[in-house]
Amino acid sequence: MVTTRATAEDSPDRSDRSAVRTLLRLWPYVRPVRVRLFTAAFVAILASCLSLVIPLVLKWMVDGPVADRDPAGVWLGALYLLLLGVAEALLFGLRRWLVARPLAGVEAGMRADLYRHLQRLPVAFHDRWASGQLLSRGTTDLMLLRMFLAFPLTFLLVNAVTILAGVIIMLLQDWTLGLVILIPAVPVMVTCVIFEKRYATVARRAQDQVGDLTTVVEESVLGIRIIKGFGRHRSQARAFRELSRTLRGTELRKARLLATIWGVIVTLPEVAIGAALVLGTIQVADGQLSAGTLVAFLSTALALRWPVDSIGFLLAMSQEAATATERYFEVMDAEQEEPTAAGATAAAATTTGSTGLEDRGLRFHDVSFRYPDAPTDAAPVLADIDLHIRPGESMALVGATGSGKTTLTALVPRLHEVTSGHITLDGKDIAELPRDTLRELVAVAFEEPTLFSASVAQNVLMGTSADAGEPELERALAVAQADFAHALPHSTGTQVGEQGLSLSGGQRQRLALARAVVGRPRFLVLDDPLSALDVHTEAAVEAALRDVLAETTALIVAHRPSTVLLADRVALLSGGRIAAVGTHHELLRTNAEYAHLMAGTEEAHR
């Protein structure tokens, strides 16, 4: 099944979305720490308002002690200014202390929720999404959100209050000069509205491109053996450079937009301050305005420079945070695996109470399956599967490449949901069983073994309950002929490294098999579990597996005759349908397709 993974080109058009409405979705995470955040905002407003008191002290000094040539008054004014500056600094420090710990907790909580949610999403979701896109949402995007909550969220409010208070102070000092200062307000607001829409689009594109770049890096690291083995490092480097160049272009466009709004926001107020200075100087010369009032007015205007100049910067960070919020909730809004599948109740009604011998074991009842993202007119991957594996029986599943064997085995632990029909374990519809219960009953080993960056013991015991210990581990390693683990530097405590790449393919496959059998499952699903083993190891594993299979009900995808012979019966899957069921020898005599498959695999095996 070929899937299309989400990339930057797939991102939806969000030009009409509201940044405020998007950011409000963060409220459930912020609510537990709202008291400290509100307190921090109040402290910041208080500190910012203290800075507006400084021009009033300057007015008093110029019109009083300076005009009266009173040195003691000048020193007293200087002391007032020093105390105001120290108080302002201490209040801003207190604000930082108030927000640091709770916002780190918000980020950690969101990251934990994202990871937990990813574990509960269906396999079909992970088939569609590139891993780099998910990684960037759990790292870069959450960092942007923490920065937004720590700085822009507070200072958009603080600066708005400061600007309002400052404008009122200037109008009270001289309303004509105040109106001159207010002239740029309209063009600045229009520029901000235009900037917000354009920047939102570019910010989204940049964050999606970061996800694509992360995907390339991750795939290159995990596939480094293939890249080196085929000498593809130059082509991979070129692909990386192309993505980097694209991201660089997007970031430069962001920088140009930010430079444009910053230029407008800085230039227009500066021109207004210059005009106010000229007009105020004329008024002072004409005796219409005191020198102290002009100094206080201009000092207030200069004190408002940072709150005004930072508007573009704060809006840019807010837009990036809104985009990060949007990307975060794109994943969080994805539907988790439902405890029961659609239509399961009706199906269960037909099986409840039917627990006779004919319904026990593993049974497929008229099962069909089509991938969720497949076209509606596409033929199903599996169609009309009727198959019964009796209790304690092992059945081999044989078929040509692409016939649907792996897909069929994935339906048993509900990695995918059946499109129609149902599957029962001992007469119970698996769609009615809680997933945790189902996966305690069914153990799986995939053809491509996946190991984690953990010890050998941790990887194997992942397949059983938390209280399993050394005896269960040793038994499973013996069954899988994985005694090589004891020869590793730290025995079964040896870390196998990312993806287990420090081990050979056969070693990884044996550890995956040990993980499947360690919990003595009632139902065992093995997807060609011996494909990477040499002939002698395969024979030893098969001999040990016979004892395990005698205690369980098993479905085994097989390609080699030696693996087929482990099973009591064989099912031939052809074109997504069960073409024949019987013993190995019966099918060799009566089914030409099966005989052809076995002859080909036997010859290839030799």
C-alpha positions as CSV (number, residue, x, y, z in Angstrom):
1,M,0.0,0.0,0.0
2,V,1.5,3.3,-1.1
3,T,0.6,6.3,1.1
4,T,1.0,10.0,0.7
5,R,2.7,11.6,3.6
6,A,1.8,15.1,4.8
7,T,4.4,17.7,3.7
8,A,4.6,21.5,3.5
9,E,2.8,21.5,0.1
10,D,-0.2,19.7,1.7
11,S,-0.8,22.4,4.3
12,P,-4.3,24.0,4.0
13,D,-4.9,27.6,3.2
14,R,-5.4,29.4,6.5
15,S,-5.5,33.0,5.2
16,D,-9.0,33.5,6.7
17,R,-8.3,32.0,10.1
18,S,-8.4,34.2,13.3
19,A,-5.2,34.2,15.2
20,V,-7.1,35.1,18.4
21,R,-9.6,32.3,18.0
22,T,-6.7,29.8,17.3
23,L,-4.7,30.9,20.3
24,L,-7.7,30.7,22.6
25,R,-7.4,26.9,22.2
26,L,-4.4,27.1,24.5
27,W,-6.7,28.1,27.4
28,P,-7.2,24.6,28.9
29,Y,-3.4,24.3,29.3
30,V,-3.0,27.9,30.6
31,R,-5.9,27.8,33.0
32,P,-4.1,25.9,35.8
33,V,-1.4,28.6,35.9
34,R,-3.6,31.6,35.2
35,V,-3.2,33.2,38.6
36,R,0.6,33.5,38.2
37,L,0.3,34.7,34.6
38,F,-2.3,37.3,35.5
39,T,-0.1,38.3,38.5
40,A,2.9,38.6,36.2
41,A,0.9,40.7,33.7
42,F,-0.2,43.0,36.5
43,V,3.4,43.3,37.7
44,A,4.6,44.1,34.2
45,I,1.9,46.8,33.8
46,L,2.9,48.3,37.1
47,A,6.6,48.3,36.1
48,S,5.8,49.8,32.7
49,C,3.6,52.5,34.3
50,L,6.5,53.4,36.6
51,S,8.5,54.3,33.5
52,L,5.8,56.9,32.7
53,V,6.3,58.5,36.1
54,I,9.9,59.4,35.2
55,P,8.9,62.1,32.7
56,L,6.7,63.7,35.4
57,V,9.7,63.8,37.8
58,L,11.8,65.4,35.0
59,K,9.1,68.1,34.6
60,W,9.2,68.8,38.3
61,M,13.0,69.0,38.2
62,V,13.2,71.3,35.2
63,D,10.4,73.7,36.2
64,G,11.4,73.6,39.9
65,P,15.0,72.9,41.2
66,V,16.7,73.5,37.8
67,A,14.8,76.7,37.1
68,D,15.4,77.8,40.7
69,R,19.0,76.7,40.7
70,D,18.4,74.5,43.7
71,P,21.1,71.7,43.9
72,A,19.5,69.9,46.8
73,G,16.3,69.7,44.7
74,V,18.2,68.3,41.7
75,W,19.8,65.6,43.9
76,L,16.4,64.7,45.4
77,G,15.0,64.4,41.9
78,A,18.0,62.2,40.9
79,L,17.2,60.0,43.9
80,Y,13.6,59.7,42.8
81,L,14.7,58.7,39.3
82,L,17.1,56.1,40.7
83,L,14.5,54.6,42.9
84,L,12.0,54.5,40.1
85,G,14.5,52.7,37.8
86,V,15.4,50.2,40.5
87,A,11.8,49.5,41.2
88,E,11.0,49.0,37.5
89,A,13.9,46.6,37.1
90,L,12.9,44.6,40.2
91,L,9.3,44.3,39.0
92,F,10.3,43.1,35.6
93,G,12.6,40.5,37.3
94,L,9.7,39.4,39.4
95,R,7.5,39.0,36.3
96,R,10.2,36.7,34.7
97,W,10.3,34.6,37.9
98,L,6.6,34.3,38.0
99,V,6.2,32.9,34.5
100,A,9.4,30.8,34.1
101,R,8.4,27.6,36.0
102,P,4.7,27.4,35.2
103,L,5.3,28.0,31.4
104,A,7.9,25.3,31.4
105,G,5.2,23.0,33.0
106,V,2.7,24.0,30.3
107,E,5.1,23.1,27.6
108,A,6.0,19.8,29.2
109,G,2.3,19.0,29.7
110,M,1.5,19.8,26.1
111,R,4.4,17.6,24.9
112,A,3.3,14.7,27.1
113,D,-0.3,15.0,25.8
114,L,0.9,15.1,22.2
115,Y,3.0,11.9,22.7
116,R,0.2,10.2,24.5
117,H,-2.2,11.1,21.7
118,L,0.2,9.9,19.0
119,Q,0.3,6.4,20.7
120,R,-3.5,6.2,20.5
121,L,-3.8,7.3,16.9
122,P,-4.5,4.5,14.3
123,V,-1.8,3.1,12.1
124,A,-3.5,4.8,9.1
125,F,-2.7,8.2,10.6
126,H,1.0,7.4,10.9
127,D,1.0,6.0,7.4
128,R,-0.1,9.5,6.1
129,W,2.1,11.7,8.3
130,A,5.8,12.2,7.8
131,S,7.7,11.7,11.1
132,G,9.6,15.0,10.7
133,Q,6.3,16.9,10.7
134,L,5.3,15.2,14.0
135,L,8.7,15.8,15.5
136,S,8.7,19.5,14.6
137,R,5.2,19.8,16.3
138,G,6.5,18.3,19.5
139,T,9.7,20.4,19.6
140,T,9.9,23.6,17.6
141,D,6.2,24.4,17.7
142,L,5.9,23.9,21.5
143,M,9.0,26.1,22.0
144,L,7.3,28.9,20.0
145,L,4.2,28.5,22.2
146,R,6.2,28.8,25.4
147,M,7.9,31.9,24.1
148,F,4.5,33.4,23.1
149,L,3.1,32.7,26.6
150,A,6.1,34.1,28.3
151,F,6.5,37.3,26.3
152,P,4.1,38.5,23.5
153,L,0.9,37.4,25.4
154,T,1.9,39.6,28.4
155,F,3.5,42.5,26.5
156,L,0.7,42.9,24.0
157,L,-1.5,43.8,27.0
158,V,1.3,45.7,28.8
159,N,2.2,47.7,25.8
160,A,-1.4,48.5,25.0
161,V,-2.0,49.8,28.6
162,T,1.3,51.7,28.5
163,I,0.5,53.4,25.2
164,L,-3.0,54.3,26.4
165,A,-1.7,55.7,29.6
166,G,1.2,57.6,27.9
167,V,-1.2,59.1,25.3
168,I,-3.5,60.3,28.1
169,I,-0.5,61.9,30.0
170,M,0.7,63.6,26.8
171,L,-2.8,65.0,26.0
172,L,-3.2,66.3,29.5
173,Q,0.2,68.0,29.3
174,D,-0.6,69.7,25.9
175,W,-3.4,68.5,23.7
176,T,-2.1,70.0,20.5
177,L,1.2,68.2,20.7
178,G,-0.7,65.1,21.7
179,L,-2.7,65.2,18.5
180,V,0.5,65.5,16.5
181,I,1.8,62.4,18.1
182,L,-1.5,60.5,17.3
183,I,-1.4,61.3,13.6
184,P,0.5,58.1,12.7
185,A,-1.9,55.9,14.6
186,V,-4.2,55.2,11.6
187,P,-1.5,54.2,9.0
188,V,0.3,52.1,11.6
189,M,-2.9,50.2,12.4
190,V,-3.7,49.6,8.7
191,T,-0.1,48.4,8.2
192,C,-0.5,45.9,11.1
193,V,-3.7,44.5,9.7
194,I,-2.1,43.9,6.3
195,F,1.0,42.5,7.9
196,E,-0.8,40.1,10.1
197,K,-2.6,38.3,7.1
198,R,0.5,38.1,5.0
199,Y,2.9,37.0,7.8
200,A,0.5,34.3,8.9
201,T,0.7,32.6,5.5
202,V,4.5,32.8,5.3
203,A,4.9,31.7,9.0
204,R,2.8,28.6,8.3
205,R,4.8,27.7,5.2
206,A,8.1,28.1,7.1
207,Q,7.1,25.8,10.0
208,D,5.8,23.2,7.6
209,Q,9.1,23.4,5.7
210,V,11.0,22.9,9.0
211,G,9.0,19.7,9.4
212,D,10.0,18.5,5.9
213,L,13.6,19.3,6.6
214,T,13.4,17.3,9.9
215,T,12.0,14.3,8.0
216,V,14.9,14.3,5.6
217,V,17.5,14.5,8.4
218,E,15.7,11.7,10.3
219,E,15.5,9.4,7.2
220,S,19.1,10.1,6.3
221,V,20.3,9.2,9.8
222,L,18.2,6.0,10.0
223,G,19.1,5.0,6.4
224,I,22.8,5.9,6.6
225,R,23.9,2.4,5.7
226,I,21.8,2.5,2.5
227,I,23.1,6.0,1.6
228,K,26.7,4.9,2.1
229,G,26.2,1.5,0.5
230,F,24.8,3.0,-2.7
231,G,27.0,6.1,-2.7
232,R,24.0,8.4,-2.5
233,H,25.5,10.9,0.0
234,R,25.8,13.6,-2.7
235,S,22.3,13.2,-4.0
236,Q,21.0,13.3,-0.4
237,A,23.1,16.4,0.3
238,R,21.6,18.0,-2.8
239,A,18.1,17.2,-1.6
240,F,18.9,18.6,1.8
241,R,20.4,21.8,0.3
242,E,17.3,22.3,-1.9
243,L,15.0,22.1,1.1
244,S,17.3,24.3,3.1
245,R,17.4,26.8,0.3
246,T,13.6,26.8,0.1
247,L,13.3,27.3,3.8
248,R,15.9,30.1,3.6
249,G,13.8,31.8,1.0
250,T,10.7,31.6,3.1
251,E,12.6,32.9,6.2
252,L,13.9,35.8,4.1
253,R,10.4,36.7,3.0
254,K,9.4,36.7,6.7
255,A,12.3,39.0,7.4
256,R,11.3,41.3,4.6
257,L,7.7,41.5,5.9
258,L,9.0,42.2,9.4
259,A,11.4,44.8,8.1
260,T,8.6,46.5,6.2
261,I,6.3,46.8,9.2
262,W,9.1,47.7,11.5
263,G,10.1,50.5,9.1
264,V,6.6,51.9,9.1
265,I,6.1,51.6,12.8
266,V,9.5,53.2,13.7
267,T,9.5,55.9,11.0
268,L,6.1,57.4,11.4
269,P,6.2,57.9,15.2
270,E,9.8,59.3,14.9
271,V,8.6,61.9,12.4
272,A,5.7,62.7,14.7
273,I,8.1,63.1,17.6
274,G,10.2,65.4,15.5
275,A,7.2,67.5,14.5
276,A,6.1,67.7,18.1
277,L,9.6,68.8,19.1
278,V,9.6,71.7,16.6
279,L,6.1,72.8,17.5
280,G,6.8,72.5,21.2
281,T,10.1,74.5,20.9
282,I,8.1,77.3,19.2
283,Q,5.5,77.3,21.9
284,V,8.2,77.4,24.6
285,A,9.9,80.3,22.8
286,D,6.5,82.1,22.6
287,G,5.9,81.5,26.3
288,Q,2.9,79.3,25.7
289,L,4.6,76.2,27.2
290,S,7.0,75.6,30.0
291,A,10.3,74.0,29.3
292,G,9.6,71.3,31.9
293,T,6.3,70.4,30.2
294,L,8.1,70.1,26.9
295,V,10.8,67.9,28.5
296,A,8.1,65.7,30.2
297,F,6.1,65.5,26.9
298,L,9.1,64.4,24.8
299,S,10.3,62.0,27.6
300,T,6.9,60.4,27.6
301,A,6.9,60.1,23.9
302,L,10.4,58.5,23.9
303,A,9.3,56.2,26.7
304,L,6.5,54.9,24.4
305,R,9.0,54.2,21.6
306,W,9.7,50.6,22.7
307,P,6.0,49.7,23.2
308,V,5.2,51.1,19.8
309,D,8.3,49.8,18.0
310,S,7.8,46.3,19.4
311,I,4.3,46.0,17.9
312,G,5.6,44.4,14.7
313,F,7.9,42.0,16.6
314,L,5.1,41.0,19.0
315,L,2.6,40.5,16.2
316,A,5.1,38.3,14.3
317,M,5.7,36.1,17.3
318,S,1.9,35.9,17.9
319,Q,1.3,34.8,14.3
320,E,4.0,32.2,14.6
321,A,2.4,31.0,17.9
322,A,-1.0,30.9,16.2
323,T,0.5,28.8,13.4
324,A,2.2,26.5,16.0
325,T,-1.1,26.1,17.8
326,E,-2.9,25.3,14.6
327,R,-0.3,22.7,13.7
328,Y,-0.3,21.2,17.3
329,F,-4.1,20.8,17.2
330,E,-4.1,19.3,13.7
331,V,-2.6,16.3,15.4
332,M,-4.5,16.5,18.6
333,D,-7.8,16.8,16.7
334,A,-7.1,13.5,14.8
335,E,-9.5,10.8,15.9
336,Q,-8.0,8.2,18.2
337,E,-8.7,4.5,17.8
338,E,-12.2,3.9,19.0
339,P,-12.7,1.2,21.7
340,T,-15.1,-0.5,19.4
341,A,-15.4,-0.5,15.7
342,A,-18.4,0.9,13.7
343,G,-21.0,-1.8,13.4
344,A,-19.4,-4.0,16.0
345,T,-22.4,-4.1,18.3
346,A,-24.6,-5.6,15.6
347,A,-21.9,-8.0,14.6
348,A,-21.4,-9.0,18.2
349,A,-25.1,-9.7,18.5
350,T,-24.7,-12.4,15.9
351,T,-21.8,-14.1,17.8
352,T,-22.9,-13.6,21.5
353,G,-23.8,-16.9,22.9
354,S,-22.3,-18.8,20.0
355,T,-19.2,-20.2,21.7
356,G,-19.4,-23.8,20.5
357,L,-16.4,-25.5,19.0
358,E,-17.2,-24.3,15.6
359,D,-16.8,-20.6,16.8
360,R,-13.8,-21.0,19.0
361,G,-10.3,-20.1,18.0
362,L,-9.6,-17.4,15.5
363,R,-12.3,-16.8,12.8
364,F,-12.7,-14.4,9.9
365,H,-16.4,-13.9,9.0
366,D,-16.8,-12.5,5.5
367,V,-14.0,-9.9,6.1
368,S,-13.3,-7.2,3.5
369,F,-10.8,-4.4,3.8
370,R,-10.0,-1.2,1.9
371,Y,-7.4,1.3,3.1
372,P,-9.1,4.5,4.5
373,D,-7.4,6.8,2.0
374,A,-8.1,4.6,-1.0
375,P,-10.5,5.8,-3.8
376,T,-14.0,4.8,-3.2
377,D,-14.1,2.9,-6.5
378,A,-10.9,1.0,-5.8
379,A,-11.0,-2.7,-5.4
380,P,-10.7,-3.9,-1.8
381,V,-7.3,-5.2,-0.7
382,L,-9.1,-8.2,1.0
383,A,-12.5,-9.5,0.0
384,D,-14.9,-12.1,1.4
385,I,-12.3,-13.7,3.7
386,D,-13.9,-16.7,5.5
387,L,-11.3,-18.5,7.5
388,H,-11.4,-20.6,10.7
389,I,-8.3,-21.4,12.7
390,R,-9.4,-23.9,15.4
391,P,-8.2,-23.7,19.0
392,G,-4.6,-24.9,19.3
393,E,-4.2,-25.1,15.6
394,S,-1.5,-23.4,13.5
395,M,-2.4,-22.1,10.1
396,A,0.1,-21.0,7.5
397,L,-0.9,-18.1,5.2
398,V,0.7,-18.4,1.8
399,G,0.4,-16.2,-1.2
400,A,2.3,-14.2,-3.9
401,T,3.8,-10.8,-3.1
402,G,1.0,-8.2,-2.9
403,S,-1.8,-10.7,-2.2
404,G,-2.6,-9.1,1.1
405,K,-1.0,-11.5,3.7
406,T,0.5,-8.8,5.9
407,T,-2.7,-6.7,5.7
408,L,-4.7,-9.7,6.9
409,T,-2.5,-10.3,9.9
410,A,-2.7,-6.6,10.8
411,L,-6.5,-6.9,11.2
412,V,-6.2,-9.4,14.1
413,P,-4.6,-7.0,16.6
414,R,-6.8,-4.2,15.1
415,L,-3.9,-2.2,13.6
416,H,-6.4,-1.6,10.9
417,E,-10.2,-1.9,11.2
418,V,-12.1,-4.2,8.9
419,T,-14.2,-2.5,6.2
420,S,-16.9,-5.1,6.5
421,G,-17.5,-8.4,8.2
422,H,-15.9,-9.2,11.5
423,I,-13.3,-11.3,13.3
424,T,-13.8,-13.3,16.4
425,L,-11.6,-14.8,19.0
426,D,-13.3,-17.7,20.8
427,G,-16.6,-16.4,19.6
428,K,-16.1,-12.8,20.7
429,D,-16.0,-10.0,18.2
430,I,-12.6,-8.4,18.5
431,A,-14.2,-5.0,17.9
432,E,-16.1,-5.5,21.1
433,L,-13.0,-6.2,23.2
434,P,-11.0,-3.3,24.8
435,R,-7.9,-2.8,22.8
436,D,-5.7,-3.5,25.8
437,T,-7.4,-6.8,26.4
438,L,-7.2,-7.8,22.7
439,R,-3.5,-7.1,22.6
440,E,-2.9,-9.1,25.8
441,L,-4.5,-12.0,24.0
442,V,-2.8,-11.6,20.7
443,A,1.0,-11.3,20.2
444,V,2.5,-10.3,16.9
445,A,6.0,-10.5,15.2
446,F,6.4,-8.6,12.0
447,E,8.6,-9.3,9.1
448,E,10.5,-6.1,9.6
449,P,11.6,-6.3,13.3
450,T,11.5,-3.0,15.2
451,L,13.7,-2.7,18.3
452,F,14.0,0.4,20.5
453,S,16.9,2.2,22.1
454,A,16.8,0.1,25.2
455,S,18.4,-3.1,26.5
456,V,17.8,-6.6,25.0
457,A,15.8,-7.5,28.1
458,Q,13.6,-4.4,27.9
459,N,12.9,-5.0,24.2
460,V,11.9,-8.6,24.8
461,L,9.9,-8.1,27.9
462,M,7.9,-5.4,26.2
463,G,5.8,-8.3,25.0
464,T,4.5,-9.3,28.4
465,S,3.2,-8.0,31.7
466,A,5.2,-5.6,33.9
467,D,5.9,-8.3,36.5
468,A,7.7,-10.7,34.1
469,G,11.3,-11.4,34.9
470,E,14.3,-13.5,34.2
471,P,12.6,-16.9,33.8
472,E,10.2,-15.6,31.1
473,L,13.1,-13.8,29.4
474,E,15.3,-16.9,29.3
475,R,12.5,-19.1,28.0
476,A,11.7,-16.6,25.2
477,L,15.4,-16.3,24.2
478,A,15.7,-20.0,24.1
479,V,12.6,-20.4,21.8
480,A,13.9,-17.8,19.4
481,Q,17.4,-19.2,19.5
482,A,18.6,-15.8,20.7
483,D,21.3,-17.0,23.1
484,F,23.7,-14.7,21.4
485,A,22.3,-12.0,23.7
486,H,24.3,-13.5,26.6
487,A,27.5,-13.0,24.6
488,L,26.9,-9.3,24.2
489,P,29.1,-6.9,26.3
490,H,26.5,-6.5,29.1
491,S,24.5,-9.7,28.4
492,T,20.8,-9.0,28.2
493,G,21.4,-5.6,29.7
494,T,23.2,-4.4,26.5
495,Q,21.7,-1.4,24.8
496,V,20.9,-2.4,21.2
497,G,20.9,1.2,19.9
498,E,18.4,3.0,17.7
499,Q,16.3,0.6,15.6
500,G,18.6,-2.2,16.9
501,L,21.0,-1.4,14.0
502,S,24.0,-2.6,16.1
503,L,22.6,-6.1,15.6
504,S,22.4,-8.2,12.4
505,G,19.0,-8.6,10.6
506,G,18.7,-12.2,11.9
507,Q,19.5,-11.2,15.5
508,R,16.9,-8.5,15.4
509,Q,14.3,-10.9,14.0
510,R,15.0,-13.4,16.7
511,L,14.6,-10.8,19.4
512,A,11.3,-9.7,17.8
513,L,10.2,-13.4,17.8
514,A,11.2,-13.7,21.5
515,R,9.1,-10.6,22.3
516,A,6.1,-12.3,20.6
517,V,6.3,-15.5,22.5
518,V,7.5,-14.3,26.0
519,G,4.0,-13.7,27.3
520,R,2.6,-17.1,26.3
521,P,-0.2,-15.5,24.2
522,R,-3.4,-17.4,23.5
523,F,-3.2,-16.2,19.9
524,L,0.0,-15.7,17.9
525,V,0.4,-13.8,14.6
526,L,3.7,-14.2,12.9
527,D,4.5,-12.4,9.7
528,D,7.3,-14.4,8.0
529,P,9.3,-14.4,11.3
530,L,12.2,-16.5,10.0
531,S,13.0,-14.8,6.7
532,A,16.4,-13.4,7.8
533,L,17.7,-16.6,9.4
534,D,20.2,-19.0,8.0
535,V,19.2,-22.5,7.3
536,H,20.7,-24.0,10.5
537,T,19.3,-21.3,12.8
538,E,15.9,-21.5,11.1
539,A,15.8,-25.3,11.8
540,A,16.7,-24.8,15.5
541,V,14.0,-22.0,15.8
542,E,11.4,-24.1,14.1
543,A,12.1,-27.0,16.5
544,A,11.7,-24.8,19.5
545,L,8.6,-23.1,18.0
546,R,6.8,-26.4,17.7
547,D,6.5,-26.5,21.5
548,V,5.1,-23.0,21.6
549,L,2.6,-23.5,18.8
550,A,1.3,-26.6,20.6
551,E,0.0,-24.3,23.3
552,T,-1.5,-21.5,21.2
553,T,-3.6,-20.7,18.2
554,A,-1.4,-19.3,15.5
555,L,-1.6,-17.6,12.1
556,I,1.8,-17.6,10.3
557,V,2.7,-15.9,7.1
558,A,5.1,-18.2,5.4
559,H,7.1,-18.3,2.2
560,R,9.4,-21.2,2.8
561,P,8.1,-24.8,2.8
562,S,10.0,-25.4,6.0
563,T,8.0,-22.7,7.7
564,V,4.8,-24.0,6.2
565,L,5.5,-27.4,7.7
566,L,5.2,-25.8,11.2
567,A,1.5,-25.4,10.6
568,D,-1.3,-27.9,10.8
569,R,-3.1,-26.4,7.7
570,V,-2.4,-23.9,5.0
571,A,-4.5,-21.1,3.5
572,L,-3.7,-19.8,0.1
573,L,-4.4,-16.1,-0.4
574,S,-4.7,-15.0,-4.0
575,G,-5.8,-11.6,-5.2
576,G,-7.1,-10.7,-1.7
577,R,-9.3,-13.8,-1.4
578,I,-8.9,-17.2,0.1
579,A,-8.3,-19.5,-2.9
580,A,-7.8,-22.8,-1.0
581,V,-7.4,-24.3,2.4
582,G,-5.8,-27.7,3.3
583,T,-2.7,-29.4,4.4
584,H,0.6,-28.7,2.7
585,H,0.6,-32.0,0.9
586,E,-3.1,-31.7,-0.1
587,L,-2.5,-28.4,-1.7
588,L,0.6,-29.5,-3.5
589,R,-1.4,-32.2,-5.1
590,T,-4.6,-30.3,-5.9
591,N,-3.7,-26.6,-6.4
592,A,-1.4,-25.6,-9.2
593,E,-0.8,-22.0,-7.9
594,Y,0.2,-23.3,-4.5
595,A,2.5,-25.9,-6.0
596,H,4.1,-23.2,-8.2
597,L,4.7,-20.9,-5.2
598,M,6.3,-23.7,-3.1
599,A,8.4,-24.9,-6.0
600,G,9.7,-21.3,-6.5
601,T,10.5,-20.7,-2.9
602,E,12.1,-24.1,-2.4
603,E,14.4,-23.5,-5.3
604,A,15.2,-20.0,-4.2
605,H,15.9,-21.3,-0.7
606,R,18.4,-23.8,-2.0
